[in-house]
Amino acid sequence: MMMRTMKRAAIAVGTAMLMLVAAAPARAVEPRPWLCRDKPVFSSDQPMTYDASLRGGGRWVMIFMRFDPSGGHDGFTVFDTRDVTGRVTGSLERGQWYGVGMYREGSHWICSAQAEESDQVVAGVVRDYCYGRTAGSCEVKLTVRENKSGAATAGTSP
């Protein structure tokens, strides 16, 4: 009786281990923006809106995070992840945000090269970034503006 119980327990543990190993590749395909070295930061004391537009090819996502030393991944908490296919818009609460661009290559998500910031000053524009696979390219353009019309909620589309 004891041998039968031990055998069943060993089978259950083995099955659980196989399920964990099989699930590992599925987790590997998720973007992990907190690992990107370049995390462009922007902030405003007012709610903000953003426009992200795809200018090149490939599959891109924009990920909006906040820093919280007590939570998230390496202190970062992801609030919104958007596939950039054409043009995507959204709102962000006031405060400090990190906008990370990542592109898909095969089955992996890759951090963009360092985002280039426009040095042109435009009233109401908080930040204007270009993200690309290589430095100086602009495959995704992100423009963040102040939203003076009222409160915003992270991750909602206007």
C-alpha positions in Angstrom: 0.0 0.0 0.0 2.8 2.4 0.9 4.7 1.6 -2.4 1.5 2.4 -4.4 1.1 5.8 -2.6 4.8 6.7 -3.2 4.5 5.7 -6.9 1.4 7.9 -7.3 3.1 10.8 -5.6 6.2 10.4 -7.8 4.0 10.4 -10.9 2.2 13.5 -9.7 5.5 15.3 -9.0 6.9 14.2 -12.4 3.7 15.4 -14.2 3.9 18.8 -12.4 7.5 19.2 -13.4 6.7 18.4 -17.1 4.0 21.0 -17.1 6.3 23.6 -15.7 9.0 22.8 -18.3 6.4 22.9 -21.1 5.1 26.2 -19.9 8.5 27.9 -19.9 8.6 28.5 -23.7 5.2 30.2 -23.5 6.5 32.7 -20.9 9.6 33.3 -23.0 7.6 35.0 -25.7 6.2 37.7 -23.5 7.8 41.1 -23.6 10.0 41.9 -20.6 10.5 45.7 -20.8 12.0 46.1 -17.3 15.1 44.3 -18.7 15.6 47.0 -21.4 18.5 49.3 -20.6 17.0 52.4 -22.2 13.7 53.3 -20.6 12.7 56.7 -21.8 11.0 58.7 -19.1 8.5 61.5 -19.2 6.3 63.2 -16.7 3.7 65.8 -16.2 1.6 67.2 -13.3 -1.4 66.8 -15.6 -3.0 63.8 -17.3 -1.4 62.9 -20.6 -2.4 61.3 -23.9 -0.2 59.5 -26.3 -0.1 58.6 -30.0 2.1 55.8 -31.2 2.4 55.2 -34.9 4.1 52.5 -36.9 6.4 54.0 -39.6 8.3 50.8 -40.5 7.6 47.2 -40.7 7.5 44.4 -38.2 5.6 43.7 -35.0 6.0 46.4 -32.3 4.6 47.0 -28.9 4.7 50.1 -26.7 4.8 49.4 -23.0 4.1 52.0 -20.3 5.5 51.4 -16.8 5.9 53.2 -13.5 8.7 52.7 -11.0 7.7 51.3 -7.6 10.6 50.1 -5.5 8.3 47.7 -3.6 6.6 46.0 -6.5 6.8 44.9 -10.1 9.8 43.6 -11.9 13.1 45.1 -10.8 10.9 47.9 -9.3 8.9 48.5 -12.5 5.1 47.8 -12.8 3.6 47.5 -16.3 0.4 49.4 -16.6 -0.3 49.2 -20.3 1.0 47.2 -23.3 -0.2 48.2 -26.8 0.4 46.5 -30.1 1.4 49.2 -32.5 -0.3 48.4 -35.8 -0.9 51.6 -37.7 -1.7 54.1 -35.0 -2.7 53.6 -31.4 -3.8 56.2 -28.8 -4.3 56.2 -25.1 -4.3 58.1 -21.9 -2.0 58.1 -18.9 -2.5 59.6 -15.4 -0.3 62.5 -14.3 3.1 61.5 -12.9 6.3 59.9 -14.1 6.1 57.2 -16.8 8.5 55.0 -18.7 7.7 54.2 -22.4 9.5 51.2 -23.8 9.4 50.1 -27.4 10.0 46.5 -28.2 9.9 44.5 -31.5 9.3 40.9 -32.3 12.1 38.9 -34.0 11.3 35.3 -34.4 9.9 34.1 -31.1 11.6 36.8 -29.1 10.8 40.3 -28.0 13.8 42.7 -28.5 14.4 46.1 -26.8 14.6 48.9 -29.3 17.8 50.8 -29.7 18.0 53.9 -27.6 15.0 56.1 -28.3 15.8 59.4 -30.1 14.0 62.4 -28.7 13.0 65.3 -30.9 14.7 68.6 -29.9 11.9 70.6 -31.4 9.8 72.4 -28.7 6.0 72.3 -29.3 3.5 73.7 -26.8 1.6 71.0 -25.0 3.9 68.2 -26.1 5.6 66.5 -23.1 7.9 64.2 -25.2 8.3 63.2 -28.8 10.3 59.9 -29.2 11.4 57.7 -32.1 12.0 54.0 -31.5 13.9 51.8 -33.9 15.8 48.5 -34.3 19.0 50.6 -34.8 20.1 53.9 -33.4 18.7 56.8 -35.4 15.9 54.9 -37.1 12.3 55.7 -36.5 10.1 52.7 -36.9 7.7 53.8 -34.1 7.0 57.4 -33.3 5.5 58.2 -29.8 4.2 61.6 -29.0 3.0 62.3 -25.5 0.8 65.4 -24.9 -0.7 67.1 -21.9 -4.4 66.4 -21.6 -5.9 69.5 -20.0 -9.5 68.3 -20.5 -9.6 66.2 -17.3 -8.4 63.2 -15.5 -7.1 60.2 -17.4 -6.8 56.6 -16.5 -3.8 54.5 -17.5 -4.4 52.3 -20.5 -7.7 53.7 -21.8 -8.3 54.8 -25.3 -9.9 58.2 -25.8 
